[in-house]
Each structure stands twice: as C-alpha cells, then as structure tokens.
Amino acid sequence: MAILARILIGGAIGLALGGALGYYGKCSSGTCPLTANPYRGALIGAILGALLGWAFATTGKPADQTSSIPTVTTEEFDRQVLEANKPVLVDFFASWCPPCKKLAPTIEKLAQEYHGRIDVVKVDGDQSPQLIRRYRIFAYPTVMLFSHGVETARWKGARRAWEYRRALDPAVGE
C-alpha cells in the first residue's frame, strides 16, 4: 500500500478516535488536549494517527531485493567453492541480519566488477548450519575468500568495497 494511503488511513482513524475521546471524555478544566472538546480531540487524533501511519509505512518490510549472486547449499559448497578453478568470494549471511542487508549491495557491486575473474556466492547461515560450524562463523556477515580450496582472507562485519579489493586484486593477478 502506498505511503500516502497509509498516512491518510492513520489520520482518519486518529480523527475518529480523537473525536470520540473528545466527545465522551470528561475534562473538567478544559486544558486536556484530547478530551477538552471533540474538535480538539479530532484534530490531535488525526495528527497522531497520520504520524503513526507514516511511521508504519516507512518501517515496514523492505521490497524484495533480488540478487544475481547464487546462494549455495551445504551440498553445493564443495563443488562451487573448494573445487573452483578461480578465486571465490563467499558471503555468509542471515536474512534477518541488518548489517548483512547493508553489505549486500557492496558484494553485488564486487561480483559485477570482478565478473569472469572470481566467483561470488552467498551462504545462508540459517539454511546451512553445517558450513557455519565447519568454518567457525561466529558473526554475520562474514565474508571469506577462497583460492584453490584454501581460505586466504576473512572479514567479519560489513566492510567497504576497498577492503575486499585489497585481497581480491592480488588473487586475480592485478
């Protein structure tokens, strides 16, 4: 649903609730913003409802971010990573991990930049717990570089692209 629609719905609900509270609420002094009278209650309710509608509209589930980077399973890992003829950058991630989501565009950019010279794959830690144990992954995201089946570099946490390039360039012979 569009953000504007959620703001309008929130405002309308707040207007109705604030107006009802102003009408049925009893404020003897007349200074209570919601219960002094129905008009003031409706106005303040509409403002609060619109703000809540905006907040829920902008913090909802993000749009599906499709990735061109394949996610490998435990069964595919040995063949696609350890037996590969070129260096492989492996992104160990979890779908619920905010730093992993922040890192995803950087890994995507590196995959495009080094296309044909290295392979880039992702491993969903929740789907492949055996690999997480095998490589002692204690934090997400963890990015590893393999060359001829041997780990040559490891980074914990989201890093900038230049930090990965510093290891990727020598691995591809630049």
HELIX and SHEET records of a PDB file:
HELIX    1   1 ILE A    3  TYR A   24  1                                  22    
HELIX    2   2 PRO A   38  THR A   58  1                                  21    
HELIX    3   3 THR A   74  PHE A   77  1                                   4    
HELIX    4   4 ASP A   78  LEU A   82  3                                   5    
HELIX    5   5 PRO A   98  GLU A  113  1                                  16    
HELIX    6   6 PRO A  129  ARG A  134  1                                   6    
HELIX    7   7 ALA A  161  VAL A  172  1                                  12    
SHEET    1   A 4 ASP A 119  ASP A 124  0                                        
SHEET    2   A 4 VAL A  88  PHE A  93  1                                        
SHEET    3   A 4 THR A 142  SER A 147 -1                                        
SHEET    4   A 4 VAL A 150  LYS A 156 -1                                        
END                                                                             
